[in-house]
Amino acid sequence: MASSKMHFIGQLQDMDLRLLRVYKAVVESGGFSAAQLELNVSRSTISACMSDLETRLGLKLCSRGRAGFSLTNAGQQVYEITLQLLRSIDTFRNQLNTLHTQLKGELNIGITDNLITIWR
């Protein structure tokens, strides 16, 4: 029997990275309201991003409401995977940036072993 849930298939897109960064901020802030200050966006924008991410992944990531904010088991796993992904992106960026700081080219040095000086 085929599953009716949507699964993350295909290329990771820039929008997915944006949604995952919002998700990381929400988790680390402990909820939508607290994440507003860190992200400098409205709560409705955060809610829309979270809804988009849950739809995109086909997973319920968190419970939110009067009882507060809490991660589901899948939400905790997605958070941990997100941290790995973002660390990998930072590592890539740092390694790429070191290419610009390394010396390139050829250095030729000429040395003479005898000097002629004129003494007066």
N, C-alpha and C positions, 0 to 999 in steps of 0.2 A: 504494500500500500504506500502510495506516495505521500510525502509530508506536505501539508498545506502551507507550512511556514516558508517565508522567504529566506534565502541564505545569501551571505556575502559572497558574490561571485564576480570575478573580473578584476579589473585594474583598481588599485587604490588611487583615488582621485584627490586633488587638492581640497575639495569640499569635505571629504572624509577626514582628512588631517585636521581641518578646522573644527569639525564636530568632535573629534577625539580630544582636541585641546580644550574645548569647552567642557567636555565630560570630565577631564582630569581636574580642571579648576573647580567644578561642582563638587567632585568627590573630596578634594583636598580642603575645600572651604566648609564642607559639611552640609551643603544644601544650596538651593537656588538663590535664596535671598543673600546669603553671605558671598556667593560667587559674583553677584552684581557689582560689588565694589572692586573686586579683583579684575573682572573682565571689562568693566565700564560699559555695560550694556543693560538693557531693561530685563526684568524678570521674564516678560513674555518672549523676548528673543531667546533667552536661555531655555525656556520651556519648549519653544519651537525647535531649537537645535537638538535638544534631548529627544524629542519625539521623532525627529528626522533620523537621528542616529539609531534609535530603537527599531524604527521601520527598516532602515538600511541593513542592520545586522540581523533582524528577525528575532530579537531578544528583548526581554524586559530587563532593564538594567538596574532600576531602583524603584523603591516605593516612596511616595511622597504624599503628603497630606497633613491632616491635623496631628497624626501620631509622630510626625517628623520625617526626616530623610533617612533612608537606609538602603544599602546595596543588596541586591539579590545575589545568589551564588554566582550566577552568570555575570552579573555586574562587577563583582570582585575580580573574576577571572579576566574580564575585558579590561578592567583598570590595570591589572598587572601586565597584560600584554601591551597595553597602550604605553605604559612606562618603558617597556623594552623597546618598542618602536621609536618613541621619541628620543631615547638615549642613542639608538642606532643612527637616527637622523643627525643628532648633535655630533656624534663621532665622525660621520661622513663629512659634515660641514667643516669640522676642525681639521681633518686630514686633507680635505680639498684646499683649505686656507693655507696649510703649511707648504703646499706646492708653490705658492706665491712668495714665500719667505726664503725658500732655498735658493742658493746661488746657482746660476746656470751659465753655461758657456765655457770657454777655454781661457786659461790664464797662461800667458807666456812670460817668462822671466829671463832676461839676458844678463849674464854675469861675465865680467872680464877678470882674468886672473892677474893681469899686470897693469899697473898704472904708471904713467909717465908724468912726473911732476918736475917743474922747473923751480929750483931754489935760487934765490938771489942772495 
